[in-house]
Amino acid sequence: MQTRHNITLSEDIARELDSVAGELGEKKSSVIEKALMVYFDLLDLRVAQKRMKDLKEGRDRTVDARDVWKEIGI
């Protein structure tokens, strides 16, 4: 399923998007979707690094899976 979004881009980004999409023969929405997927992968890494840092510095903790399973009745 796809959803439609209206976005506003700077002129420089819009020109770059037009150029890349034209060069690759792809729709601009396809280029944007692929770019966002790559960026989200980068953000996932940053979130994981933040979580590991929080664990090491005592701002977060882990919970044993057996405790979770017990709590939810598995």
N, CA, C and O atoms as a Maestro MAE file, in Angstrom:
{
 s_m_m2io_version
 :::
 2.0.0
}

f_m_ct {
 s_m_title
 :::
 protein
 m_atom[296] {
  # First column is atom index #
  i_m_mmod_type
  r_m_x_coord
  r_m_y_coord
  r_m_z_coord
  i_m_residue_number
  s_m_chain_name
  s_m_pdb_residue_name
  s_m_pdb_atom_name
  i_m_atomic_number
  :::
  1 25 0.835 -1.170 0.000 1 A "MET " " N  " 7
  2 3 0.000 0.000 0.000 1 A "MET " " CA " 6
  3 2 0.885 1.240 0.000 1 A "MET " " C  " 6
  4 15 1.917 1.272 0.671 1 A "MET " " O  " 8
  5 25 0.498 2.223 -0.723 2 A "GLN " " N  " 7
  6 3 1.250 3.473 -0.778 2 A "GLN " " CA " 6
  7 2 0.389 4.604 -0.235 2 A "GLN " " C  " 6
  8 15 -0.838 4.570 -0.334 2 A "GLN " " O  " 8
  9 25 1.044 5.600 0.336 3 A "THR " " N  " 7
  10 3 0.344 6.798 0.788 3 A "THR " " CA " 6
  11 2 0.978 8.009 0.128 3 A "THR " " C  " 6
  12 15 2.169 8.012 -0.183 3 A "THR " " O  " 8
  13 25 0.187 9.012 -0.077 4 A "ARG " " N  " 7
  14 3 0.649 10.232 -0.724 4 A "ARG " " CA " 6
  15 2 1.029 11.258 0.338 4 A "ARG " " C  " 6
  16 15 0.334 11.427 1.340 4 A "ARG " " O  " 8
  17 25 2.148 11.939 0.097 5 A "HIS " " N  " 7
  18 3 2.622 12.988 1.002 5 A "HIS " " CA " 6
  19 2 2.987 14.218 0.191 5 A "HIS " " C  " 6
  20 15 3.543 14.110 -0.902 5 A "HIS " " O  " 8
  21 25 2.679 15.359 0.718 6 A "ASN " " N  " 7
  22 3 3.127 16.609 0.112 6 A "ASN " " CA " 6
  23 2 4.326 17.092 0.896 6 A "ASN " " C  " 6
  24 15 4.270 17.198 2.121 6 A "ASN " " O  " 8
  25 25 5.420 17.387 0.195 7 A "ILE " " N  " 7
  26 3 6.623 17.852 0.872 7 A "ILE " " CA " 6
  27 2 7.100 19.145 0.217 7 A "ILE " " C  " 6
  28 15 6.794 19.426 -0.942 7 A "ILE " " O  " 8
  29 25 7.846 19.910 0.979 8 A "THR " " N  " 7
  30 3 8.465 21.123 0.461 8 A "THR " " CA " 6
  31 2 9.975 20.931 0.521 8 A "THR " " C  " 6
  32 15 10.528 20.561 1.557 8 A "THR " " O  " 8
  33 25 10.630 21.188 -0.606 9 A "LEU " " N  " 7
  34 3 12.078 21.033 -0.705 9 A "LEU " " CA " 6
  35 2 12.715 22.360 -1.077 9 A "LEU " " C  " 6
  36 15 12.101 23.205 -1.729 9 A "LEU " " O  " 8
  37 25 13.952 22.523 -0.650 10 A "SER " " N  " 7
  38 3 14.682 23.704 -1.104 10 A "SER " " CA " 6
  39 2 14.891 23.590 -2.615 10 A "SER " " C  " 6
  40 15 14.823 22.498 -3.178 10 A "SER " " O  " 8
  41 25 15.143 24.713 -3.255 11 A "GLU " " N  " 7
  42 3 15.346 24.700 -4.704 11 A "GLU " " CA " 6
  43 2 16.544 23.835 -5.090 11 A "GLU " " C  " 6
  44 15 16.499 23.124 -6.095 11 A "GLU " " O  " 8
  45 25 17.610 23.891 -4.301 12 A "ASP " " N  " 7
  46 3 18.799 23.087 -4.602 12 A "ASP " " CA " 6
  47 2 18.502 21.593 -4.547 12 A "ASP " " C  " 6
  48 15 18.922 20.837 -5.424 12 A "ASP " " O  " 8
  49 25 17.784 21.175 -3.522 13 A "ILE " " N  " 7
  50 3 17.431 19.755 -3.388 13 A "ILE " " CA " 6
  51 2 16.483 19.342 -4.505 13 A "ILE " " C  " 6
  52 15 16.619 18.255 -5.067 13 A "ILE " " O  " 8
  53 25 15.524 20.202 -4.829 14 A "ALA " " N  " 7
  54 3 14.565 19.891 -5.895 14 A "ALA " " CA " 6
  55 2 15.289 19.729 -7.236 14 A "ALA " " C  " 6
  56 15 14.972 18.820 -8.003 14 A "ALA " " O  " 8
  57 25 16.248 20.595 -7.517 15 A "ARG " " N  " 7
  58 3 17.016 20.476 -8.761 15 A "ARG " " CA " 6
  59 2 17.827 19.184 -8.782 15 A "ARG " " C  " 6
  60 15 17.887 18.493 -9.799 15 A "ARG " " O  " 8
  61 25 18.446 18.869 -7.651 16 A "GLU " " N  " 7
  62 3 19.225 17.630 -7.562 16 A "GLU " " CA " 6
  63 2 18.328 16.413 -7.760 16 A "GLU " " C  " 6
  64 15 18.699 15.473 -8.463 16 A "GLU " " O  " 8
  65 25 17.167 16.430 -7.151 17 A "LEU " " N  " 7
  66 3 16.203 15.340 -7.302 17 A "LEU " " CA " 6
  67 2 15.789 15.183 -8.763 17 A "LEU " " C  " 6
  68 15 15.763 14.072 -9.292 17 A "LEU " " O  " 8
  69 25 15.467 16.299 -9.408 18 A "ASP " " N  " 7
  70 3 15.098 16.253 -10.831 18 A "ASP " " CA " 6
  71 2 16.229 15.674 -11.671 18 A "ASP " " C  " 6
  72 15 16.001 14.854 -12.560 18 A "ASP " " O  " 8
  73 25 17.448 16.111 -11.377 19 A "SER " " N  " 7
  74 3 18.606 15.663 -12.140 19 A "SER " " CA " 6
  75 2 18.843 14.166 -11.966 19 A "SER " " C  " 6
  76 15 19.011 13.441 -12.946 19 A "SER " " O  " 8
  77 25 18.857 13.708 -10.716 20 A "VAL " " N  " 7
  78 3 19.121 12.295 -10.443 20 A "VAL " " CA " 6
  79 2 18.013 11.415 -11.018 20 A "VAL " " C  " 6
  80 15 18.293 10.396 -11.648 20 A "VAL " " O  " 8
  81 25 16.771 11.799 -10.805 21 A "ALA " " N  " 7
  82 3 15.647 11.009 -11.324 21 A "ALA " " CA " 6
  83 2 15.714 10.923 -12.849 21 A "ALA " " C  " 6
  84 15 15.502 9.860 -13.432 21 A "ALA " " O  " 8
  85 25 16.011 12.057 -13.483 22 A "GLY " " N  " 7
  86 3 16.114 12.056 -14.944 22 A "GLY " " CA " 6
  87 2 17.256 11.192 -15.435 22 A "GLY " " C  " 6
  88 15 17.096 10.420 -16.380 22 A "GLY " " O  " 8
  89 25 18.397 11.319 -14.801 23 A "GLU " " N  " 7
  90 3 19.574 10.535 -15.196 23 A "GLU " " CA " 6
  91 2 19.334 9.035 -15.046 23 A "GLU " " C  " 6
  92 15 19.764 8.243 -15.884 23 A "GLU " " O  " 8
  93 25 18.642 8.651 -13.971 24 A "LEU " " N  " 7
  94 3 18.387 7.231 -13.720 24 A "LEU " " CA " 6
  95 2 17.120 6.716 -14.398 24 A "LEU " " C  " 6
  96 15 16.878 5.510 -14.442 24 A "LEU " " O  " 8
  97 25 16.321 7.627 -14.920 25 A "GLY " " N  " 7
  98 3 15.057 7.223 -15.549 25 A "GLY " " CA " 6
  99 2 14.064 6.697 -14.531 25 A "GLY " " C  " 6
  100 15 13.280 5.796 -14.829 25 A "GLY " " O  " 8
  101 25 14.095 7.256 -13.332 26 A "GLU " " N  " 7
  102 3 13.181 6.834 -12.266 26 A "GLU " " CA " 6
  103 2 12.247 7.980 -11.899 26 A "GLU " " C  " 6
  104 15 12.528 9.148 -12.167 26 A "GLU " " O  " 8
  105 25 11.145 7.618 -11.286 27 A "LYS " " N  " 7
  106 3 10.240 8.627 -10.763 27 A "LYS " " CA " 6
  107 2 10.894 9.295 -9.559 27 A "LYS " " C  " 6
  108 15 11.649 8.663 -8.820 27 A "LYS " " O  " 8
  109 25 10.599 10.569 -9.371 28 A "LYS " " N  " 7
  110 3 11.154 11.285 -8.226 28 A "LYS " " CA " 6
  111 2 10.726 10.627 -6.920 28 A "LYS " " C  " 6
  112 15 11.512 10.561 -5.975 28 A "LYS " " O  " 8
  113 25 9.498 10.143 -6.857 29 A "SER " " N  " 7
  114 3 9.030 9.497 -5.623 29 A "SER " " CA " 6
  115 2 9.848 8.245 -5.318 29 A "SER " " C  " 6
  116 15 10.079 7.928 -4.151 29 A "SER " " O  " 8
  117 25 10.284 7.536 -6.347 30 A "SER " " N  " 7
  118 3 11.113 6.347 -6.144 30 A "SER " " CA " 6
  119 2 12.479 6.734 -5.597 30 A "SER " " C  " 6
  120 15 12.995 6.076 -4.693 30 A "SER " " O  " 8
  121 25 13.072 7.801 -6.138 31 A "VAL " " N  " 7
  122 3 14.368 8.271 -5.654 31 A "VAL " " CA " 6
  123 2 14.250 8.708 -4.200 31 A "VAL " " C  " 6
  124 15 15.109 8.378 -3.382 31 A "VAL " " O  " 8
  125 25 13.196 9.448 -3.871 32 A "ILE " " N  " 7
  126 3 12.982 9.903 -2.489 32 A "ILE " " CA " 6
  127 2 12.812 8.712 -1.560 32 A "ILE " " C  " 6
  128 15 13.402 8.684 -0.480 32 A "ILE " " O  " 8
  129 25 12.015 7.726 -1.963 33 A "GLU " " N  " 7
  130 3 11.788 6.557 -1.119 33 A "GLU " " CA " 6
  131 2 13.098 5.813 -0.848 33 A "GLU " " C  " 6
  132 15 13.366 5.426 0.290 33 A "GLU " " O  " 8
  133 25 13.910 5.614 -1.884 34 A "LYS " " N  " 7
  134 3 15.188 4.918 -1.711 34 A "LYS " " CA " 6
  135 2 16.119 5.722 -0.816 34 A "LYS " " C  " 6
  136 15 16.803 5.156 0.038 34 A "LYS " " O  " 8
  137 25 16.150 7.037 -1.004 35 A "ALA " " N  " 7
  138 3 17.008 7.883 -0.176 35 A "ALA " " CA " 6
  139 2 16.579 7.826 1.283 35 A "ALA " " C  " 6
  140 15 17.424 7.770 2.176 35 A "ALA " " O  " 8
  141 25 15.283 7.840 1.529 36 A "LEU " " N  " 7
  142 3 14.789 7.756 2.905 36 A "LEU " " CA " 6
  143 2 15.125 6.406 3.538 36 A "LEU " " C  " 6
  144 15 15.461 6.347 4.720 36 A "LEU " " O  " 8
  145 25 15.038 5.325 2.766 37 A "MET " " N  " 7
  146 3 15.377 4.013 3.311 37 A "MET " " CA " 6
  147 2 16.838 3.971 3.745 37 A "MET " " C  " 6
  148 15 17.151 3.430 4.805 37 A "MET " " O  " 8
  149 25 17.736 4.536 2.938 38 A "VAL " " N  " 7
  150 3 19.151 4.587 3.305 38 A "VAL " " CA " 6
  151 2 19.333 5.438 4.554 38 A "VAL " " C  " 6
  152 15 20.071 5.061 5.465 38 A "VAL " " O  " 8
  153 25 18.658 6.593 4.599 39 A "TYR " " N  " 7
  154 3 18.781 7.475 5.747 39 A "TYR " " CA " 6
  155 2 18.230 6.824 7.011 39 A "TYR " " C  " 6
  156 15 18.818 6.962 8.084 39 A "TYR " " O  " 8
  157 25 17.104 6.114 6.895 40 A "PHE " " N  " 7
  158 3 16.545 5.429 8.058 40 A "PHE " " CA " 6
  159 2 17.496 4.350 8.567 40 A "PHE " " C  " 6
  160 15 17.582 4.130 9.775 40 A "PHE " " O  " 8
  161 25 18.213 3.674 7.667 41 A "ASP " " N  " 7
  162 3 19.222 2.701 8.110 41 A "ASP " " CA " 6
  163 2 20.296 3.396 8.939 41 A "ASP " " C  " 6
  164 15 20.727 2.874 9.967 41 A "ASP " " O  " 8
  165 25 20.727 4.567 8.495 42 A "LEU " " N  " 7
  166 3 21.711 5.342 9.249 42 A "LEU " " CA " 6
  167 2 21.152 5.740 10.613 42 A "LEU " " C  " 6
  168 15 21.850 5.656 11.623 42 A "LEU " " O  " 8
  169 25 19.899 6.172 10.639 43 A "LEU " " N  " 7
  170 3 19.281 6.555 11.903 43 A "LEU " " CA " 6
  171 2 19.134 5.357 12.833 43 A "LEU " " C  " 6
  172 15 19.301 5.496 14.045 43 A "LEU " " O  " 8
  173 25 18.825 4.181 12.286 44 A "ASP " " N  " 7
  174 3 18.740 2.971 13.112 44 A "ASP " " CA " 6
  175 2 20.065 2.711 13.810 44 A "ASP " " C  " 6
  176 15 20.094 2.342 14.984 44 A "ASP " " O  " 8
  177 25 21.165 2.905 13.084 45 A "LEU " " N  " 7
  178 3 22.487 2.720 13.675 45 A "LEU " " CA " 6
  179 2 22.717 3.737 14.793 45 A "LEU " " C  " 6
  180 15 23.226 3.388 15.858 45 A "LEU " " O  " 8
  181 25 22.345 4.986 14.550 46 A "ARG " " N  " 7
  182 3 22.533 6.024 15.577 46 A "ARG " " CA " 6
  183 2 21.696 5.730 16.815 46 A "ARG " " C  " 6
  184 15 22.156 5.942 17.937 46 A "ARG " " O  " 8
  185 25 20.468 5.242 16.623 47 A "VAL " " N  " 7
  186 3 19.607 4.892 17.759 47 A "VAL " " CA " 6
  187 2 20.226 3.740 18.540 47 A "VAL " " C  " 6
  188 15 20.250 3.767 19.770 47 A "VAL " " O  " 8
  189 25 20.730 2.725 17.834 48 A "ALA " " N  " 7
  190 3 21.361 1.585 18.504 48 A "ALA " " CA " 6
  191 2 22.579 2.038 19.295 48 A "ALA " " C  " 6
  192 15 22.785 1.586 20.422 48 A "ALA " " O  " 8
  193 25 23.391 2.927 18.719 49 A "GLN " " N  " 7
  194 3 24.558 3.435 19.427 49 A "GLN " " CA " 6
  195 2 24.151 4.221 20.676 49 A "GLN " " C  " 6
  196 15 24.786 4.103 21.724 49 A "GLN " " O  " 8
  197 25 23.096 5.018 20.557 50 A "LYS " " N  " 7
  198 3 22.602 5.785 21.707 50 A "LYS " " CA " 6
  199 2 22.123 4.848 22.804 50 A "LYS " " C  " 6
  200 15 22.407 5.064 23.982 50 A "LYS " " O  " 8
  201 25 21.394 3.804 22.413 51 A "ARG " " N  " 7
  202 3 20.890 2.853 23.399 51 A "ARG " " CA " 6
  203 2 22.032 2.128 24.106 51 A "ARG " " C  " 6
  204 15 21.974 1.917 25.317 51 A "ARG " " O  " 8
  205 25 23.061 1.748 23.364 52 A "MET " " N  " 7
  206 3 24.209 1.086 23.979 52 A "MET " " CA " 6
  207 2 24.918 2.032 24.946 52 A "MET " " C  " 6
  208 15 25.335 1.621 26.029 52 A "MET " " O  " 8
  209 25 25.050 3.282 24.559 53 A "LYS " " N  " 7
  210 3 25.679 4.269 25.441 53 A "LYS " " CA " 6
  211 2 24.846 4.450 26.706 53 A "LYS " " C  " 6
  212 15 25.390 4.513 27.809 53 A "LYS " " O  " 8
  213 25 23.512 4.535 26.544 54 A "ASP " " N  " 7
  214 3 22.627 4.676 27.706 54 A "ASP " " CA " 6
  215 2 22.767 3.485 28.647 54 A "ASP " " C  " 6
  216 15 22.764 3.658 29.866 54 A "ASP " " O  " 8
  217 25 22.888 2.276 28.095 55 A "LEU " " N  " 7
  218 3 23.088 1.087 28.924 55 A "LEU " " CA " 6
  219 2 24.401 1.174 29.693 55 A "LEU " " C  " 6
  220 15 24.441 0.942 30.901 55 A "LEU " " O  " 8
  221 25 25.462 1.509 28.987 56 A "LYS " " N  " 7
  222 3 26.784 1.581 29.614 56 A "LYS " " CA " 6
  223 2 26.847 2.640 30.704 56 A "LYS " " C  " 6
  224 15 27.541 2.466 31.706 56 A "LYS " " O  " 8
  225 25 26.119 3.744 30.508 57 A "GLU " " N  " 7
  226 3 26.169 4.851 31.462 57 A "GLU " " CA " 6
  227 2 25.062 4.780 32.511 57 A "GLU " " C  " 6
  228 15 24.895 5.705 33.306 57 A "GLU " " O  " 8
  229 25 24.301 3.670 32.510 58 A "GLY " " N  " 7
  230 3 23.307 3.444 33.549 58 A "GLY " " CA " 6
  231 2 22.001 4.198 33.402 58 A "GLY " " C  " 6
  232 15 21.215 4.262 34.347 58 A "GLY " " O  " 8
  233 25 21.756 4.770 32.235 59 A "ARG " " N  " 7
  234 3 20.498 5.490 32.020 59 A "ARG " " CA " 6
  235 2 19.386 4.569 31.507 59 A "ARG " " C  " 6
  236 15 18.238 4.989 31.365 59 A "ARG " " O  " 8
  237 25 19.732 3.330 31.234 60 A "ASP " " N  " 7
  238 3 18.756 2.343 30.771 60 A "ASP " " CA " 6
  239 2 19.182 0.995 31.321 60 A "ASP " " C  " 6
  240 15 20.283 0.857 31.853 60 A "ASP " " O  " 8
  241 25 18.319 0.005 31.196 61 A "ARG " " N  " 7
  242 3 18.648 -1.321 31.678 61 A "ARG " " CA " 6
  243 2 18.002 -2.359 30.772 61 A "ARG " " C  " 6
  244 15 17.075 -2.063 30.018 61 A "ARG " " O  " 8
  245 25 18.509 -3.570 30.862 62 A "THR " " N  " 7
  246 3 17.912 -4.667 30.113 62 A "THR " " CA " 6
  247 2 16.967 -5.433 31.027 62 A "THR " " C  " 6
  248 15 17.051 -5.347 32.252 62 A "THR " " O  " 8
  249 25 16.074 -6.176 30.409 63 A "VAL " " N  " 7
  250 3 15.128 -7.010 31.145 63 A "VAL " " CA " 6
  251 2 15.261 -8.424 30.597 63 A "VAL " " C  " 6
  252 15 15.253 -8.621 29.382 63 A "VAL " " O  " 8
  253 25 15.381 -9.386 31.460 64 A "ASP " " N  " 7
  254 3 15.508 -10.779 31.050 64 A "ASP " " CA " 6
  255 2 14.248 -11.203 30.293 64 A "ASP " " C  " 6
  256 15 13.130 -10.899 30.711 64 A "ASP " " O  " 8
  257 25 14.440 -11.902 29.187 65 A "ALA " " N  " 7
  258 3 13.313 -12.329 28.354 65 A "ALA " " CA " 6
  259 2 12.330 -13.189 29.139 65 A "ALA " " C  " 6
  260 15 11.120 -13.096 28.929 65 A "ALA " " O  " 8
  261 25 12.838 -14.025 30.041 66 A "ARG " " N  " 7
  262 3 11.926 -14.882 30.824 66 A "ARG " " CA " 6
  263 2 10.977 -14.048 31.682 66 A "ARG " " C  " 6
  264 15 9.819 -14.418 31.879 66 A "ARG " " O  " 8
  265 25 11.474 -12.925 32.189 67 A "ASP " " N  " 7
  266 3 10.610 -12.043 32.972 67 A "ASP " " CA " 6
  267 2 9.518 -11.425 32.104 67 A "ASP " " C  " 6
  268 15 8.370 -11.300 32.530 67 A "ASP " " O  " 8
  269 25 9.885 -11.046 30.896 68 A "VAL " " N  " 7
  270 3 8.898 -10.484 29.968 68 A "VAL " " CA " 6
  271 2 7.865 -11.536 29.609 68 A "VAL " " C  " 6
  272 15 6.665 -11.267 29.642 68 A "VAL " " O  " 8
  273 25 8.324 -12.733 29.268 69 A "TRP " " N  " 7
  274 3 7.409 -13.803 28.897 69 A "TRP " " CA " 6
  275 2 6.450 -14.119 30.041 69 A "TRP " " C  " 6
  276 15 5.254 -14.324 29.830 69 A "TRP " " O  " 8
  277 25 6.991 -14.155 31.243 70 A "LYS " " N  " 7
  278 3 6.144 -14.428 32.414 70 A "LYS " " CA " 6
  279 2 5.076 -13.343 32.570 70 A "LYS " " C  " 6
  280 15 3.910 -13.629 32.841 70 A "LYS " " O  " 8
  281 25 5.504 -12.099 32.395 71 A "GLU " " N  " 7
  282 3 4.571 -10.983 32.566 71 A "GLU " " CA " 6
  283 2 3.436 -11.016 31.541 71 A "GLU " " C  " 6
  284 15 2.301 -10.651 31.846 71 A "GLU " " O  " 8
  285 25 3.758 -11.457 30.320 72 A "ILE " " N  " 7
  286 3 2.708 -11.479 29.280 72 A "ILE " " CA " 6
  287 2 2.036 -12.844 29.163 72 A "ILE " " C  " 6
  288 15 1.189 -13.048 28.293 72 A "ILE " " O  " 8
  289 25 2.410 -13.779 30.035 73 A "GLY " " N  " 7
  290 3 1.723 -15.060 30.095 73 A "GLY " " CA " 6
  291 2 2.154 -16.081 29.064 73 A "GLY " " C  " 6
  292 15 1.349 -16.909 28.637 73 A "GLY " " O  " 8
  293 25 3.389 -16.036 28.665 74 A "ILE " " N  " 7
  294 3 3.872 -17.034 27.690 74 A "ILE " " CA " 6
  295 2 4.644 -18.107 28.438 74 A "ILE " " C  " 6
  296 15 5.143 -19.049 27.824 74 A "ILE " " O  " 8
  :::
 }
 m_bond[295] {
  # First column is bond index #
  i_m_from
  i_m_to
  i_m_order
  :::
  1 1 2 1
  2 2 3 1
  3 3 4 2
  4 3 5 1
  5 5 6 1
  6 6 7 1
  7 7 8 2
  8 7 9 1
  9 9 10 1
  10 10 11 1
  11 11 12 2
  12 11 13 1
  13 13 14 1
  14 14 15 1
  15 15 16 2
  16 15 17 1
  17 17 18 1
  18 18 19 1
  19 19 20 2
  20 19 21 1
  21 21 22 1
  22 22 23 1
  23 23 24 2
  24 23 25 1
  25 25 26 1
  26 26 27 1
  27 27 28 2
  28 27 29 1
  29 29 30 1
  30 30 31 1
  31 31 32 2
  32 31 33 1
  33 33 34 1
  34 34 35 1
  35 35 36 2
  36 35 37 1
  37 37 38 1
  38 38 39 1
  39 39 40 2
  40 39 41 1
  41 41 42 1
  42 42 43 1
  43 43 44 2
  44 43 45 1
  45 45 46 1
  46 46 47 1
  47 47 48 2
  48 47 49 1
  49 49 50 1
  50 50 51 1
  51 51 52 2
  52 51 53 1
  53 53 54 1
  54 54 55 1
  55 55 56 2
  56 55 57 1
  57 57 58 1
  58 58 59 1
  59 59 60 2
  60 59 61 1
  61 61 62 1
  62 62 63 1
  63 63 64 2
  64 63 65 1
  65 65 66 1
  66 66 67 1
  67 67 68 2
  68 67 69 1
  69 69 70 1
  70 70 71 1
  71 71 72 2
  72 71 73 1
  73 73 74 1
  74 74 75 1
  75 75 76 2
  76 75 77 1
  77 77 78 1
  78 78 79 1
  79 79 80 2
  80 79 81 1
  81 81 82 1
  82 82 83 1
  83 83 84 2
  84 83 85 1
  85 85 86 1
  86 86 87 1
  87 87 88 2
  88 87 89 1
  89 89 90 1
  90 90 91 1
  91 91 92 2
  92 91 93 1
  93 93 94 1
  94 94 95 1
  95 95 96 2
  96 95 97 1
  97 97 98 1
  98 98 99 1
  99 99 100 2
  100 99 101 1
  101 101 102 1
  102 102 103 1
  103 103 104 2
  104 103 105 1
  105 105 106 1
  106 106 107 1
  107 107 108 2
  108 107 109 1
  109 109 110 1
  110 110 111 1
  111 111 112 2
  112 111 113 1
  113 113 114 1
  114 114 115 1
  115 115 116 2
  116 115 117 1
  117 117 118 1
  118 118 119 1
  119 119 120 2
  120 119 121 1
  121 121 122 1
  122 122 123 1
  123 123 124 2
  124 123 125 1
  125 125 126 1
  126 126 127 1
  127 127 128 2
  128 127 129 1
  129 129 130 1
  130 130 131 1
  131 131 132 2
  132 131 133 1
  133 133 134 1
  134 134 135 1
  135 135 136 2
  136 135 137 1
  137 137 138 1
  138 138 139 1
  139 139 140 2
  140 139 141 1
  141 141 142 1
  142 142 143 1
  143 143 144 2
  144 143 145 1
  145 145 146 1
  146 146 147 1
  147 147 148 2
  148 147 149 1
  149 149 150 1
  150 150 151 1
  151 151 152 2
  152 151 153 1
  153 153 154 1
  154 154 155 1
  155 155 156 2
  156 155 157 1
  157 157 158 1
  158 158 159 1
  159 159 160 2
  160 159 161 1
  161 161 162 1
  162 162 163 1
  163 163 164 2
  164 163 165 1
  165 165 166 1
  166 166 167 1
  167 167 168 2
  168 167 169 1
  169 169 170 1
  170 170 171 1
  171 171 172 2
  172 171 173 1
  173 173 174 1
  174 174 175 1
  175 175 176 2
  176 175 177 1
  177 177 178 1
  178 178 179 1
  179 179 180 2
  180 179 181 1
  181 181 182 1
  182 182 183 1
  183 183 184 2
  184 183 185 1
  185 185 186 1
  186 186 187 1
  187 187 188 2
  188 187 189 1
  189 189 190 1
  190 190 191 1
  191 191 192 2
  192 191 193 1
  193 193 194 1
  194 194 195 1
  195 195 196 2
  196 195 197 1
  197 197 198 1
  198 198 199 1
  199 199 200 2
  200 199 201 1
  201 201 202 1
  202 202 203 1
  203 203 204 2
  204 203 205 1
  205 205 206 1
  206 206 207 1
  207 207 208 2
  208 207 209 1
  209 209 210 1
  210 210 211 1
  211 211 212 2
  212 211 213 1
  213 213 214 1
  214 214 215 1
  215 215 216 2
  216 215 217 1
  217 217 218 1
  218 218 219 1
  219 219 220 2
  220 219 221 1
  221 221 222 1
  222 222 223 1
  223 223 224 2
  224 223 225 1
  225 225 226 1
  226 226 227 1
  227 227 228 2
  228 227 229 1
  229 229 230 1
  230 230 231 1
  231 231 232 2
  232 231 233 1
  233 233 234 1
  234 234 235 1
  235 235 236 2
  236 235 237 1
  237 237 238 1
  238 238 239 1
  239 239 240 2
  240 239 241 1
  241 241 242 1
  242 242 243 1
  243 243 244 2
  244 243 245 1
  245 245 246 1
  246 246 247 1
  247 247 248 2
  248 247 249 1
  249 249 250 1
  250 250 251 1
  251 251 252 2
  252 251 253 1
  253 253 254 1
  254 254 255 1
  255 255 256 2
  256 255 257 1
  257 257 258 1
  258 258 259 1
  259 259 260 2
  260 259 261 1
  261 261 262 1
  262 262 263 1
  263 263 264 2
  264 263 265 1
  265 265 266 1
  266 266 267 1
  267 267 268 2
  268 267 269 1
  269 269 270 1
  270 270 271 1
  271 271 272 2
  272 271 273 1
  273 273 274 1
  274 274 275 1
  275 275 276 2
  276 275 277 1
  277 277 278 1
  278 278 279 1
  279 279 280 2
  280 279 281 1
  281 281 282 1
  282 282 283 1
  283 283 284 2
  284 283 285 1
  285 285 286 1
  286 286 287 1
  287 287 288 2
  288 287 289 1
  289 289 290 1
  290 290 291 1
  291 291 292 2
  292 291 293 1
  293 293 294 1
  294 294 295 1
  295 295 296 2
  :::
 }
}
